[in-house]
């Protein structure tokens, strides 16, 4: 186990604050967290662009999904944050640093935002905060972000956060709601040596 992995394993459930957000670990035993997780993964906009490896259709499945995320955190292979309002603690969405490779210092990021929180740059601000954490605290060198081709909103978020478009991966993502068909996705990435983008003006409407 690398020194970075050892350091991360000591505190696999960090909390982050910044850019007007509070990122904290999901709690599978919390009714509110399980309900928010289920609502996020049941949202038609989420389902249009994302197909989980295991479908989450009820609260029990949501808890099991969150327990799996917690296990990944304990193993040092991922970290999942509940994106919340720092004043009220209300859930706004999710952001995760996934498939952490401590040898190549690389990982993938993914996020979603609850319907009532859209239009406030939540995904952008959460991605900026999680990216800084990944580069500084996890000592990662490269973060990758992919999304279904045609998902323009995710393209804009990635570019706004300094994730450059690197190309189209053919048939690299499940079709919506299916595990037996595939679609293309766009690959974006950011290196720790890339310049830090500016935090967007929160008065502008975006995700």
C-alpha positions, 0 to 999 in steps of 0.5 A: 500500500502506498503512503498516499493510500495509507494516509487516505485509509486513516480518514476515508470519510472526509468533509469539505467546505468551500465555494458555498457548499458542504460536501460530507459522506453519505450515511446509508443508515440515515433515512434522509440520505437514503431517500435523497440517494433514491430520489437522485437516481430515480430522477428522469434526467439522471436516468436519461444520461446514466445507467448504474451497474445495479439499478436502485428502485427502492430505499433498501437498494439505496441503502445497499448502494450507499453501503457499497460506496462506504466500503469503497471509501474504506478500501481507498478506491473511491469517495462519495460526497453528499453535496449539501447547503452549508446553512441548512444541510439540505441535500443538493446532489452527489459527487464522487471520486471513483476507481482511484488508481494509487499506482498511476495516481488517476481516478474518475469523477461523477456527479448529479444534482437534484432537480430543485438545486439546478440552475445554481452552479452546484455541479460546477462548484462541487466539481471544483471543490472535489478536484482540489481535494483529489489533487492535494489530499489524495495526491492524484495526477489525472482525473477523468470525466466521461458523459454520454454523447449529446449531454451538453450540460455535462460538457459545459460543466467539465470545460468550466472546471478545466476538464479538457475534451480529449475525444469520443469513446465509441460504445463505452457507456450503457444505453439509458436503462439497459445493460445490453446496449451501448452508446458513445461517450465524451472523455474529458480530463484534467491534470494537476499541472493544468491551470486552476479555473475561476469559480463561476459567477453564481448569478449566472444560470447553470448547473 
